[in-house]
Amino acid sequence: MIVSTHTHDEVLNAQTEGADAVTYSPIFTSPGKGEAKGIDDLEELLKKCKIKVFALGGVIDSLHVEQLEQTEVYGFASIRYFY
């Protein structure tokens, strides 16, 4: 099971409840998706949890992908980067 999350508490709760992975968003600015979390927040989260985390939100260019690759994030998903 993969759970959609937007806060550290939601990620940790999903982990406790037995989720296999979570999506965490928005990492970068994305229209209509709220304030971007940023790479620093993502890295802080990854230090707190053991669950697989997929980064979502605002991944639109190779710079964003490079920033994500420098973290321990399990993967990412995007529409605008691949479209």
Stockholm file with secondary structure:
# STOCKHOLM 1.0

chainA/1-83         MIVSTHTHDEVLNAQTEGADAVTYSPIFTSPGKGEAKGIDDLEELLKKCKIKVFALGGVIDSLHVEQLEQTEVYGFASIRYFY
#=GR chainA/1-83 SS CEEEESSHHHHHHHHHTTCSEEEECCSSCCTTSCSCCCHHHHHHHHHHCCSEEEECSCCCSHHHHHHHHTSCCCEECCSTTTC
#=GC SS_cons        CEEEESSHHHHHHHHHTTCSEEEECCSSCCTTSCSCCCHHHHHHHHHHCCSEEEECSCCCSHHHHHHHHTSCCCEECCSTTTC
//
